[in-house]
Amino acid sequence: MELQFNLDRDLVFFDIEATGLNVLKDRIIQIALIKYPKDGGPALEKELMINPGVPISKESYAVHGISAGDVANKPTFQQVSQEIFDFIGDADLSGYNLNRFDVPMLMEEFERVGTSFEIDHRRIIDVQTIFYKMEPRTLVAAYRFYCDKELEGAHDALADVRATADVLKGQIAKYNQRDFTLPTGEVLQNPVRNDMSSLYDFTHNKQSVDVTNRLKYNSEGVVVFNFGKYIGQPVGQVLSRDKQYYHWILEKDFSVQVKKGVQKILRDYEKANS
């Protein structure tokens, strides 16, 4: 028999798709909610498409596949805000990674239309947090999972290195011949195999330019800022016109990789445009 939630208050699961990942600047384009009533009645479902009034980033479109045309004739958030507010009511909230993304973005949307969506009195249950706590992503947990052994001498450097090598061997043995499906639907054939080039390609973030993720490649392969007031804008173009910002980066606590990177990008940009 399927487990029934033991509730003293309605419980609403929800998930949103958005124009991007910035909870302050981006907008909701789809919201889906399921309410489990505290009286044990049948679950209620609601799904809405929303016209955000702002462009949908290419990166987000690649994940959810919702285009500007799909939402062009849909209502704005202001037009459906009361419907969403009433559906949630005073329910507790649950979802996956909702503490960092869904809840703050929903709160911002309500605030923009003049509705105060309070969470102080709600219990928020993040399923991702349960997953991460019960299945910790530590070396000790990985060693137990892939090698079926307990790691002795954890945090001793040599013991940790030996264990890490054993974990990689265990991963190759476990996942060899297993394909991996990306969020875009693309299928990577047997990425975790005994081949270092394949493992590098699988684990390397192809958008990242530096290890601190301050710079990244956009969908056109141009290096853009991933922080600050120029986030998303081309590094070379920005620094060429704002030398004060360029010198600020060189003087502040950015990694040497970032500093050398912006120096090279600016040189190459100005050489190409001289």
N, C-alpha and C positions, 0 to 999 in steps of 0.2 A: 504493500500500500504506500502511495506517495506521501511523503512527509507534509504535514500542514503546519504553517507558521503559527506559533503561539503568540497572539497579538493582544495588547491592551490599547492599541492605537492603530489607525490605518497605517499601512506601509506602502509607499510609492517607490517603485523602481523607475529610473528614467535614464535616458541616454540622449545626447544631442550630437548633431553634426553641424559644423560651422564653416565660416569662410576662411578660417585660419586658426592658429593656436594661441593667439594673444587674447587672453580673457578680457582685457580692457578695451581693445580696439576692434576685435572681430565680432561677428554677429552670428546668431543661430539661424540655420536654414532648414533644419529638421529637428523635431523633438518627438520622442516616443515615450509613453508612460504606461505603466501597469500598476493599478491600485489593488492591493489586497485588503478588503474591509476587515475591521477588527471583529465584526460579528460573524465572520466565517462564510460570508456570502461569496458568490463567484467573483473572480478577478475581473476588473474592468480595464479595458485597453483604450488608449487614445494615441493617435499619430497625426502630426500636423507638419505640412511643408510651409515654410515661411520665406517671404521675400525680404532679404536682408537690407536692401537699399545700398549695398556696397559690393565691390567686386569679390568674387570667389577666387582665392589664390590657386595657382596651378598645382601647388603641392597638395593642397586639401582636395582638389578635384581628383587628383590621381588616387587618393585613398577612398573617398566616398562616391565618386562618379556623379555627383549632383552638379549640373551646370546652371549657368545663369538663366538659360531658357526654361529649365525645369521649374524655376521658382518665380519667373517673371510675372505671372498672373496670380500668384498666391498672395494671401493677406500678409500684412506687415505684423511684426511682433505686437505693436500697440493694438492692432485689431483683434488679436487672439489672446492677449495677455490676461484678460479677466477670465476667459475660459480655462486657461492653464492654471491660474491662481485658484479658481474655485475647485478644479479637479483635484489639486493637491490638498487643499484645505489645511488642516493642522496635522497632517500625516508626518510620520517619520520618513526618512529618505534612504534609499539604497541604490547602489550602482557600482560600476567598475571604474576606479580612479576618479570618482566624482568629487572627492575633496579638493583635488588639484585643478580640475578642469570644469566639469559639468556644473557643480554648485556655484562657484564664483562667477561663471559666465552667465548662468541664469539670474543670479542676483544683480549683475550689471545690467542685463536687459530689463528687468523689472524697474530698476532705479531710473533708467533712461525714460521710462514712460510714467514715472511718478508714483510707482507702487512699491511699498516697502515690503520686501520678502524676507521675513526674519527667520533665522535658523537657530537662535539661542535656545528656543524651547523644543527644538526637534532633536531626535537621536539620528545621527547620520552613520550609516553602516556601509563602509567601503569594502566591497568584496575583494578588491586587489590587496588591501592591507592584510586581510585574513590569509590570503594566498601566500603573500610574502613572509608573514610571520610563521605560518605553519610549515611552509616549504622554503626555509631561508636560503638565500643565494650566497652562502659563504663557502669557503674552501672545505671546511669541516663537513658541511652538508653535501657538497658535491662529491667529496671522497666517499662518504657513506653511500650516496646514491649510485655512483658509477663503479665504485670498486668494492662495495659491500664490506667495507672495513671502517674501523674507527681510527681517526687520525691521532696518533700519539705525538706529543711535542709540538702541538699547533703553535704558531707564531714564532717558532724557531726557524730561522731563514732557510736552513738546509732541509729541514723536515718539510717545510711548506713547498719548496721547489720540487722535491722528490714527489710529493703528493700531487702537485699540479701536473707534472709529467704523466703520472699514472692516471689522473682524471682525463687528460686528453686522449690517452690510449683507450680508456673506457668509453669516451664519447665516440671515438671512431668506430669501435666495435659495436656500440649500440645503434648508431645512426647510419652506418654504412648501408647503401642501397635504399635509403629513405629520402624521398623528394621533399622539398619545402615550398609551400605556397606563400608568396608575398601578398600583402594587403591589396595590391593592384590586380591580383589574380594570376600573375606570372608565376610559372612553376620552375623552380631551380632543381635540376636533376642531380641527385646524390651529392649535395654540397659538402657534407661532412664525411670526407673519405681520407684515406692515407695519402694525401697530396697537399703539400704546404701552400701551393698557389691557390688551390681551391679553398682551403681553410682561410687564407688571407682574404680572398674575395668575399667569403661569406661573413666574416667578422668585421671587415673594414667598412666604416661609414664613408661612402663615396662622396657625400655632400660636405664632409668636414675637411677644412683646410688645415686646421691646427688642433692639437690635442685638447686645448681648453675650449674649443668650439666657439671661439669669438668670430671667426671668419668661416664662411661656407660658400659652396657653389650653388647658384640658383639653377633653375631648370634649363637655362641656356648655357650653362657652364661658365658663367661669369662669377668672379669672387665678389661676394656682398658682405656687408656687416651683419653680424648676428647679435648685436647689442646696441644700446644707446640710441641717440636721436636719429641716427641714419640707418637704423635697422632695415635690412632688405635692399639697401641702395648700393650700387657698384662702388667698390673701394677706390679704384683708380680715379674714377670720375669725381668722386666726392673730395678726395684728398688733393686733387689737382686744383680745385677751386677754393678749398678751405685748408690752407697750410697751417693755420692755428690748431685745427683739430689733429692734423698730422703730427705736429710737435707735441701736442698733449698726449697722444698715444705713446710716443717715444719716451716721454718723461714719467708716465704713470706706471703702475704695477701690472703691466701686461707681460706675458711670457716672451722670452727671447724669440721664440718661433713666430709670435704675432708681430713683434717689432721688425724682425728681418723680413717677414712676409709683406708688410705694408710698404717697407722701403723698396723692395723689388717690384711690387705691383705698381707703385707710383712711378718708378723709373721707366718701366716697360710702357706704362700708359702714356707718359709724356713723350717718350721716344716715338711711339706710334702715332702721336697726334701733333708732332712738331712740324 
